[in-house]
Amino acid sequence: MPQDRQAARKMTHLSTENIDALSPEEIRQIIHDLQVHQIELEMQNEELRAMHAELDSARERYFDLYDMAPVGYCTVEKELILESNLTAATLLGLDRNALFKQPLSRYILPDDQDIYYLHRKQLFETGEPQTCDLRMLKKGGSQFWAHLSATRVRDIGSALVCRIAITDITDVKRAEDALHVKQQQLEELNISLEDRIKNAVDELRRKDQMLIHQNRMAAMGEMIGNIAHQWRQPLNTLGLVIGNIKDAYDYNELDAQYLTQAVADSSRLIQKMSSTISDFANFFRPDKKMIAFSGLKQICDAISLVEASFKNNNITIHCDATEDVLLRGFPNEFSQVLLNLLVNAKDAIQSAKKPDGRVNVNLTTLGDKGCITVSDNGGGIPEEIHGRIFDPYFSTRNRGSGIGLYMSKMIIEDNMNGSITTRNIKDGAEFTIRIPLQGEAI
C-alpha cells in the first residue's frame, strides 16, 4: 500500500515533458503502478459499498429496535425533548416532529407535576436511575397512566441529558384499582362474615341453652313421675295409719302406746318422702367444676330414682360392679345421662310389650377409662335410624322431645372428655359410656 501511494505521488509530478524524458522501462513501471493503484481503489470502493449496506441494515435494525419498540423513548435536555421514537409519539397521540423541542412536562397531568419534578430532582442529584408512575396527557386531553424509567447520561457534546422510557400501564392501574375494590369488598365481607359467625355462634349457644333447659324440663317431668311412683306407696301407707288411728279411737283402742307407734310410723313414711325430694333437688343442682366422684354411687342414685317406676311396670333393674370406680367429671350431669338411658330403656321395653322387662347396668374399667354399659331387652334400635339417635330433635316416641340422647352425647363428649356409643345386642340395645378415671379404684 505505501508503494502504491508513492507511485500515485510520482504520477502527480509528471508532466508532458517529463513523460517524454522517461525511458520505455520507466513508462511500463508507471503503467503497472497505475494498474495496481486502480485495483486498490476498486477494492476500497467495494469496501465502502459494503459499509454503506451495513449502515443501511443497521439503520433498519435501529428503526425496528428504537422507533418500533413497545416502549416510548425520549431524550430530554433541560426539560426539552430532543429525540423520541414513534412509540412515544403514538402514546401522546402526536407526530414525532411535533415533540421536538417541546417540554415533556407539557404532557404530564397538572396534578402529577410534583411527582415528575421530584423524579427529575432525584435523578440529577443522585445520578442513579429513577422510576415513577404518573398520568400523562394525549392530544385531545385524554389521559393514561405511564411508568417512567429515567437515566442520566452525557451526550456527544458532554451535555447532561436524561433518557426516559415511557410505558403505558393503564391496564395495570385499572387491574390494581379493581383489585383494591375487591380487597375492600373482601374486607367488608370478612367483617360482615365475622359478625354473622358471631351471631350464629351466639344463636347456637342460645339454642344449646334452650336444649339444655328443655332436656332438664323433660328430665324433671320424668323425675316427677318417678317421685309420684315413690310417693304412692308411702302415701297409701300413711293413709292406712291415719285410718287405723280413727278406728282405734272409735273402738276405744287408742292408747299412748298405740299413738306413739302410729306417730313413729308416720314420721318414718314422711322422712322417706322428704328424702325423695332431697334426692330430686340434688339431682338437678348444677355442677360448677369437674370433680372426682364415685361411679357406683351415681349409678345407685340414678337407679333409686326410677326403681319404683320400673317396679310398677314389671321391669327389673340390676347393677353389676365388682368394685367402685373413681371417675372425673360432673356427677349430677352424669346421673342425668344415666337417667336418660334408663328411661329410654324402660320406654323401649314398654313399646316392645315385654312381659319380663330387664335392664342391666355394668361398671368396669377399660385402660384409663371407666366403662359404664346400660343394656335392655327392648328389641334394639332399628337399623334405619341407628345413625340418627344422637341427632337433636330426633325421637321415636310420640311425645318425646328428641334431645335426651343429644344432650347426653354433649355432656359426656364435650363436657367430660368421654364418649358414648350404642349397638344392638341379642333382644335389645346396649349403650356404652367411657369417662376418664380420676385415679385408682376405690
Disulfide bonds with the S-S distance in Angstrom:
none
